[in-house]
Amino acid sequence: MNTELRVLGEMIVNRKEEIARVVHDDRYSAANLTEAQKYELQKQEEDILEIRSDFIRVFGEALIDHSEKEKNIDKISQWGEETGEYIYKLGTSLDEALKDMRYYRKHIWKAIKEEAVSKNMAAVTIMDVVSVIDSLMDNAIYSFSLTFVKSHEKSLEHAKTALLELSVPVVPLLPGVGVLPLVGNVDTERARLLMEQTLEHAVNLKLTHLIFDISGVAIVDTMVADQLFKVISALSLVGVKTIMTGIRPEVAHTMVSLGLNLDGITVKANLHQAFKEIQAIKQG
């Protein structure tokens, strides 16, 4: 039995490129691809065929070394991690990528069946092959899917960070004077970036005055106010004086109800008043 498993494993390893090509051609023979998609597929074909060949080789090696279960699982998991990230970067959906698995099953088993029949192998050998192949295939799907999803989550996180960074725009008005128009909600993550980005922009732009316009902030609660005060305090330590503008009536009411203390913070009704204040200070 062990000898028969080895024979089947060696056959798969020796024919890995042939099986990979058959899988590839069968996979896309019925696919309704646009000319642009066909062109992109053709550009990536060599790399994809190599990935397919490596995948099929792992199954052959697993039959040869069928007693090394942990080693074989590690090999297939590594393939899933590397391939999951690669396929995600190609822009393929997870659902579309997983369709490949049924073609692998189909053609790997076809090759095994042909070899088993030609060598008149025992039924118990086929049962052992089923145990090895199906277990590895399940692990491959799990590892591939997990890595694909993690790559997607990482991409979303990067996009979110980039968007948050754009949501802290310090706009220079005059030499030494800038305005930070805040729009939308200020959550914990945005508050963290608010501190980092505002200080960085203030230093890079060599600001002496910064206008905080919060007319676009829907809610100012204790957390938001605390973060704004911390930013204002930090700016003062690097020599930047701050003026807060755009406190809407409903926000002012909320701030008073919460007992928020604005002592020591210069407040103006709008950007125009703040700008006039800064001009007067600079001219004085």
C-alpha positions in Angstrom: 0.0 0.0 0.0 2.8 2.4 0.9 4.5 1.6 -2.3 1.3 2.3 -4.3 0.9 5.7 -2.6 4.4 6.6 -3.5 3.9 5.6 -7.1 0.8 7.8 -7.3 2.7 10.7 -5.6 5.6 10.5 -7.9 3.3 10.4 -10.9 1.6 13.6 -9.8 4.9 15.3 -9.1 6.2 14.3 -12.6 3.0 15.4 -14.3 2.4 18.6 -12.2 3.0 21.0 -15.1 0.8 18.9 -17.5 -2.0 18.8 -14.9 -1.6 22.5 -14.2 -2.0 23.3 -17.8 -5.1 21.1 -18.1 -6.6 22.7 -15.0 -5.9 26.2 -16.3 -7.3 25.6 -19.8 -10.5 23.9 -18.4 -11.0 26.6 -15.8 -11.1 29.4 -18.4 -12.5 27.5 -21.4 -16.1 28.3 -20.5 -15.4 31.7 -18.7 -17.0 34.7 -20.3 -14.0 37.0 -20.3 -13.8 40.4 -21.9 -10.9 41.2 -24.3 -9.3 43.3 -21.5 -9.7 40.4 -19.0 -8.2 38.0 -21.5 -5.2 40.3 -22.0 -4.6 40.7 -18.3 -4.9 36.9 -17.8 -2.4 36.3 -20.6 0.1 38.7 -19.0 -0.2 36.8 -15.7 -0.5 33.3 -17.2 3.1 32.2 -16.6 3.0 33.1 -12.9 -0.5 31.5 -12.5 0.7 28.3 -14.1 3.7 28.2 -11.8 1.3 28.6 -8.8 -0.9 25.8 -10.0 2.1 23.6 -10.6 3.4 24.2 -7.1 0.0 23.5 -5.6 -0.3 20.2 -7.5 3.3 19.2 -6.5 2.4 19.5 -2.8 -0.3 16.8 -3.2 2.1 14.5 -4.9 4.7 15.0 -2.2 2.0 14.4 0.4 1.3 11.0 -1.0 5.0 10.2 -1.2 5.5 11.3 2.5 2.0 10.4 3.6 3.1 9.7 7.2 4.3 13.3 7.6 0.9 14.9 8.1 2.0 18.0 10.0 4.7 18.7 7.4 2.3 18.4 4.5 -0.3 20.7 6.3 2.5 23.3 6.8 3.4 23.1 3.1 -0.2 23.6 1.9 -0.8 26.4 4.5 2.3 28.2 3.2 1.0 27.9 -0.3 -2.4 29.2 0.8 -0.8 32.2 2.5 1.4 33.2 -0.4 -1.2 32.6 -3.1 -4.1 34.2 -1.2 -2.2 37.5 -1.0 -1.0 37.3 -4.6 -4.5 36.6 -6.0 -6.0 39.4 -3.9 -3.5 41.8 -5.4 -4.6 40.7 -8.9 -8.1 42.0 -8.0 -9.9 38.6 -8.2 -12.9 38.1 -5.9 -12.7 35.3 -3.3 -15.7 33.6 -4.8 -14.1 33.5 -8.2 -10.8 32.4 -6.9 -12.3 29.4 -5.0 -13.9 28.1 -8.2 -10.4 26.9 -9.1 -10.6 24.2 -6.4 -13.1 22.0 -8.1 -10.9 22.0 -11.2 -7.9 20.9 -9.1 -10.0 18.1 -7.6 -11.3 17.0 -11.0 -8.0 16.8 -12.8 -5.8 15.5 -9.9 -8.3 12.7 -9.3 -8.5 12.0 -13.0 -4.8 11.5 -13.2 -4.9 9.3 -10.0 -7.7 7.2 -11.4 -5.9 6.6 -14.7 -2.7 5.6 -12.9 -4.6 3.4 -10.4 -6.5 1.5 -13.1 -3.4 1.0 -15.2 -1.5 -0.4 -12.2 -4.5 -2.4 -10.9 -4.1 -0.8 -7.5 -6.1 -2.0 -4.4 -9.3 -0.2 -3.3 -7.8 0.4 0.1 -5.1 2.5 -1.6 -7.7 4.7 -3.1 -9.3 5.2 0.3 -6.0 6.3 1.7 -5.5 8.7 -1.2 -9.0 10.2 -0.5 -8.0 10.8 3.1 -4.8 12.6 2.1 -6.1 14.6 -0.8 -9.4 15.8 0.8 -7.7 16.8 4.0 -5.1 18.8 2.2 -7.6 20.4 -0.1 -9.7 21.6 2.9 -6.6 23.0 4.6 -5.7 24.8 1.3 -9.1 26.4 1.0 -9.1 27.5 4.7 -5.5 29.0 4.5 -6.1 30.7 1.1 -9.5 32.2 2.2 -8.1 33.4 5.6 -5.1 35.1 3.9 -7.3 36.6 1.2 -9.7 38.1 3.8 -6.8 39.4 5.9 -5.3 41.1 2.8 -8.7 42.6 2.1 -9.0 43.9 5.7 -5.5 45.3 5.6 -6.3 47.1 2.3 -9.5 48.6 3.9 -7.5 49.7 6.9 -4.9 51.5 4.8 -7.7 53.2 2.8 -9.4 54.3 6.0 -6.1 55.7 7.4 -5.5 57.6 4.1 -9.1 59.0 4.3 -8.6 60.0 7.9 -5.4 61.8 7.0 -7.2 63.7 4.4 -9.8 64.6 7.0 -7.2 66.7 8.9 -6.5 69.4 6.3 -4.4 72.3 7.6 -4.8 75.0 5.0 -2.2 77.9 4.9 -3.8 81.3 4.6 -0.9 83.7 5.1 2.7 83.2 6.1 2.5 81.8 9.6 -1.3 81.5 9.6 -3.4 78.4 8.8 -6.9 77.1 9.2 -8.1 73.6 10.1 -11.7 73.1 9.0 -13.1 70.1 10.8 -16.0 68.3 9.2 -18.0 65.3 10.5 -17.6 63.3 13.6 -14.5 63.1 15.6 -14.0 59.5 16.9 -11.0 58.1 18.9 -8.9 57.2 15.8 -9.5 60.5 14.1 -8.7 62.3 17.3 -5.3 60.5 17.4 -4.6 61.6 13.9 -5.8 65.1 14.6 -3.1 65.4 17.2 -0.3 63.9 15.1 -1.2 65.6 11.8 -2.0 69.0 13.2 1.3 69.3 15.0 3.2 68.0 12.0 1.6 70.5 9.6 2.0 73.4 12.1 5.7 72.7 12.3 6.2 72.1 8.6 4.2 75.3 7.7 6.0 77.3 10.4 2.7 78.5 11.8 2.3 81.1 14.5 -1.5 81.0 14.5 -4.0 78.3 13.7 -7.8 78.7 13.4 -9.8 75.7 14.5 -13.1 75.9 12.6 -15.6 73.4 14.0 -18.7 74.6 12.2 -18.8 71.3 10.4 -18.6 69.1 13.5 -22.0 67.7 14.3 -21.4 66.7 17.9 -19.1 68.1 20.5 -19.1 66.0 23.6 -16.6 65.7 26.4 -14.4 63.3 24.4 -14.3 65.6 21.4 -13.8 68.7 23.5 -11.0 67.0 25.5 -9.2 66.1 22.3 -9.5 69.6 20.9 -8.2 71.1 24.2 -5.2 68.6 24.1 -4.4 69.6 20.6 -4.6 73.3 21.5 -2.3 72.8 24.5 0.2 70.8 22.4 0.2 73.6 19.7 0.9 76.2 22.4 4.0 74.2 23.4 5.4 74.6 19.8 4.6 78.3 19.8 1.3 78.2 17.9 -1.6 80.3 19.1 -5.1 78.9 18.5 -8.4 80.5 17.8 -11.6 78.4 17.8 -14.5 79.4 15.4 -17.8 78.1 14.1 -19.4 77.0 17.4 -23.0 76.6 16.4 -25.8 77.5 18.8 -26.8 73.8 19.5 -23.2 72.9 20.0 -22.7 75.8 22.4 -25.7 74.7 24.3 -24.3 71.2 24.6 -20.9 72.4 25.7 -22.5 74.6 28.4 -24.7 71.7 29.6 -21.7 69.5 29.9 -19.9 72.1 31.9 -17.0 72.4 29.4 -14.5 75.1 30.3 -13.3 77.3 27.5 -11.2 79.6 29.7 -7.9 80.4 28.1 -9.2 79.6 24.6 -9.8 82.4 22.1 -13.2 82.0 20.5 -14.6 83.9 17.6 -17.9 83.6 15.8 -16.5 82.9 12.3 -13.4 82.7 10.2 -13.7 86.4 9.2 -13.5 87.6 12.8 -10.6 85.2 13.6 -8.7 86.5 10.6 -9.2 90.1 11.6 -8.0 89.2 15.1 -4.8 87.7 13.8 -4.2 90.6 11.4 -4.6 93.0 14.4 -2.1 91.0 16.4 0.4 90.9 13.6 0.0 94.7 12.9 0.2 95.6 16.5 
